[in-house]
Amino acid sequence: MNDKDIKNAYLFGNVLLNILKWLILLLMVISIGFTLSLIVFAIIYGVNVPRELLDVMAGLFINVSSEQVNEIMMTHGMGNLIVTLIGYGIAKSLTRLMLFILADRGIVLYKSITLGDLFTKKSNRIVDEMMGVSFLATFTTPIIVLLMNLSFKIDINDYVNVGYGCIIIFMSLFILRIILNRGIDVERELNKYDKDLNNYKADIDELKIQSIKRDAELKKLKSIVKEQEEKKVKKETKKKTTTKKTVKKTTKK
């Protein structure tokens, strides 16, 4: 892929992730709003919450019909039903909050994957954060539902699918974490190799410089030796010339 394709892939994925992020935020706000509303009505009316309101809330929270609400109330009581609905609302709100955090951090991670450098400590830290959040998101709702079941004997699993979908996110992040660790190790080894190679190149350059200096010194010495030899030759030549002149003068006498 060229730079243009990578940029287009980033823009497309970023738009989808942002849509998902704000959709999760909307669902979270709705969950919190309904939960707080039910808490307020429970505080005001106690177990005398208007039946019509309870039918609406129960339908929104656990998707049950008016007949099923009546059956649950007859079996477990209105008070237990209200507390169970509030507990389930809190669980869903917390889960959606964690999904919102995952989407928000996922946008940053996606940018590192497409436009930046994936094998960094920052990416590693983001994946660690997302693993922790996804683990909590996986078990928050099931644990709260289990507590509601043990406390009030109302098994919401009969009416909704609690699910463990976030475990897929956790496992995907776990695999990505392994890839990141391996990639960082490989990159560290490559950096070490590059550093050693640069050191070797620096040593070679230093040896070349020293060799050039020695060649220059050797050339200078040769030049000095040559000058000395030339001076010696000139001196000997001059001496011979002087000797010949002296001999000739002596012969003439």
C-alpha positions in Angstrom: 0.0 0.0 0.0 1.2 3.5 -0.8 0.9 6.5 1.4 -2.4 7.6 -0.2 -4.0 4.1 0.4 -2.8 4.1 4.0 -4.2 7.6 4.6 -7.6 6.6 3.0 -7.7 3.4 5.2 -7.0 5.5 8.3 -9.7 8.1 7.4 -12.3 5.3 6.7 -11.5 3.4 9.8 -11.3 6.5 11.9 -14.8 7.6 10.8 -16.3 4.1 11.6 -14.6 4.0 15.1 -15.8 7.5 15.9 -19.4 6.6 14.9 -19.1 3.5 17.1 -17.7 5.6 19.9 -20.5 8.2 19.9 -23.1 5.5 19.5 -21.9 3.7 22.6 -21.9 7.0 24.4 -25.5 7.6 23.4 -26.5 4.1 24.7 -24.5 4.7 27.9 -26.3 8.0 28.5 -29.7 6.3 27.9 -28.8 3.5 30.3 -27.7 6.0 33.0 -30.8 8.1 32.4 -33.3 5.2 32.8 -31.4 3.9 35.8 -31.4 7.2 37.6 -35.0 7.7 36.7 -35.9 4.4 38.3 -33.8 5.2 41.4 -35.6 8.5 41.8 -39.1 6.9 41.4 -38.1 4.2 43.9 -37.0 6.8 46.4 -40.2 8.8 45.9 -42.7 6.0 45.7 -40.9 3.0 47.3 -42.6 -0.2 46.4 -45.6 1.8 45.2 -44.0 2.7 41.9 -46.9 3.2 39.3 -47.4 -0.1 37.5 -47.5 1.5 34.1 -44.0 3.1 34.8 -42.7 -0.2 36.0 -43.9 -2.0 32.9 -42.1 0.6 30.7 -38.9 0.4 32.7 -38.9 -3.4 32.8 -39.5 -3.5 29.1 -36.6 -1.1 28.4 -34.2 -2.8 30.9 -34.8 -6.5 30.3 -37.3 -6.6 27.4 -40.2 -8.3 29.2 -43.9 -8.0 28.6 -46.5 -6.8 31.1 -47.6 -10.3 31.8 -44.0 -11.4 32.6 -43.6 -8.3 34.9 -46.8 -9.4 36.7 -45.4 -12.9 37.0 -42.1 -11.8 38.4 -43.9 -9.5 40.9 -46.2 -12.3 42.1 -43.2 -14.6 42.6 -40.5 -12.3 44.0 -42.3 -9.0 45.0 -42.2 -5.5 43.5 -39.3 -4.4 45.8 -37.0 -7.1 44.6 -37.9 -6.5 41.0 -37.2 -2.8 41.3 -33.8 -3.4 43.0 -32.9 -6.0 40.4 -33.8 -3.6 37.5 -31.7 -0.9 39.1 -28.7 -3.3 39.5 -29.0 -4.5 35.9 -29.2 -0.8 34.8 -26.1 0.0 36.7 -24.3 -3.0 35.2 -25.3 -2.1 31.6 -24.2 1.6 32.2 -20.8 0.5 33.6 -20.3 -1.9 30.7 -21.2 0.7 28.1 -18.9 3.2 29.9 -16.0 0.7 29.5 -16.9 0.0 25.9 -16.8 3.8 25.3 -13.3 3.8 26.9 -12.3 0.9 24.6 -13.5 2.7 21.5 -11.7 5.9 22.5 -8.4 4.2 23.2 -8.9 2.0 20.1 -9.0 5.2 17.9 -5.6 6.1 19.2 -4.2 2.6 18.7 -5.7 2.5 15.2 -3.8 5.7 14.3 -0.6 4.2 15.6 -1.2 1.1 13.5 -2.0 2.9 10.3 0.0 6.2 10.4 2.5 5.8 13.2 4.8 3.2 14.6 3.0 0.3 16.3 6.0 -1.1 18.1 6.4 1.5 20.8 6.0 1.7 24.5 3.0 4.0 24.1 1.2 1.4 22.0 2.1 -1.3 24.5 0.6 0.9 27.3 -2.6 1.5 25.4 -3.0 -2.2 24.7 -2.4 -3.0 28.4 -5.1 -0.4 29.4 -7.6 -1.8 26.9 -7.0 -5.4 28.1 -7.8 -4.4 31.7 -10.9 -2.5 30.6 -12.1 -5.3 28.3 -11.6 -7.8 31.1 -13.8 -5.7 33.5 -16.4 -5.1 30.7 -16.6 -8.9 30.2 -17.5 -9.8 33.8 -19.1 -6.6 35.2 -22.7 -7.4 34.0 -22.5 -11.2 34.7 -21.2 -10.6 38.3 -23.8 -8.0 39.1 -26.6 -10.2 37.6 -25.3 -13.2 39.7 -25.4 -11.1 42.8 -28.9 -10.0 42.0 -29.9 -13.6 41.5 -28.3 -14.8 44.7 -29.8 -11.9 46.7 -33.3 -11.7 45.2 -33.7 -15.0 43.4 -34.6 -13.2 40.1 -32.6 -14.8 37.2 -32.4 -12.1 34.6 -30.7 -14.6 32.3 -34.2 -16.0 31.7 -35.2 -12.7 30.1 -31.9 -11.2 28.6 -28.7 -12.6 27.2 -26.0 -11.3 29.5 -23.3 -12.5 27.2 -19.5 -12.5 27.3 -18.8 -10.8 24.0 -16.1 -8.6 25.4 -14.0 -11.7 26.0 -13.4 -11.7 22.3 -12.0 -8.2 22.5 -9.8 -9.3 25.5 -8.4 -12.3 23.6 -7.8 -10.2 20.5 -5.9 -7.6 22.6 -4.0 -10.4 24.3 -2.8 -11.7 20.9 -1.9 -8.2 19.8 0.0 -7.8 23.1 2.1 -10.8 22.2 2.8 -9.4 18.7 3.7 -6.1 20.1 6.2 -7.6 22.6 7.8 -9.7 19.8 7.9 -6.7 17.5 9.5 -4.5 20.2 12.1 -7.2 20.9 12.9 -7.5 17.2 13.1 -3.7 16.8 15.4 -3.5 19.8 17.7 -6.1 18.3 17.6 -4.2 15.0 18.5 -0.9 16.8 21.3 -2.7 18.5 22.6 -4.0 15.2 22.3 -0.6 13.6 24.2 0.9 16.6 26.9 -1.7 16.3 27.1 -1.2 12.5 27.4 2.6 13.0 30.1 2.0 15.6 32.0 -0.2 13.1 31.6 2.4 10.4 32.9 5.1 12.8 35.9 2.9 13.6 36.5 2.3 9.8 36.3 6.0 9.2 38.7 6.6 12.1 41.1 4.1 10.6 40.8 5.7 7.2 41.6 9.1 8.7 44.6 7.7 10.6 45.7 6.0 7.4 45.5 9.3 5.5 47.4 11.0 8.2 50.1 8.3 8.2 50.3 8.6 4.4 50.7 12.3 4.6 53.4 11.9 7.3 55.1 9.3 5.2 55.0 11.5 2.2 56.4 14.4 4.2 59.2 12.1 5.5 60.0 11.0 2.0 60.1 14.6 0.9 62.5 15.5 3.7 64.6 12.4 2.9 64.7 13.4 -0.8 65.7 17.0 0.1 68.4 15.7 2.3 69.7 13.3 -0.4 69.6 16.2 -2.9 71.5 18.4 -0.6 74.0 15.6 0.0 74.4 15.1 -3.7 74.9 18.8 -4.3 77.4 19.0 -1.5 79.4 16.0 -2.8 79.2 17.4 -6.3 80.5 20.8 -5.1 83.2 19.1 -3.1 84.4 17.1 -6.1 84.4 20.2 -8.2 86.4 22.1 -5.7 88.9 19.2 -5.4 89.4 19.1 -9.2 90.0 22.8 -9.3 92.6 22.4 -6.5 94.3 19.5 -8.3 94.5 21.5 -11.6 96.1 24.5 -9.8 98.7 22.3 -8.2 99.5 20.7 -11.5 100.1 24.0 -13.2 102.6 25.1 -10.6 
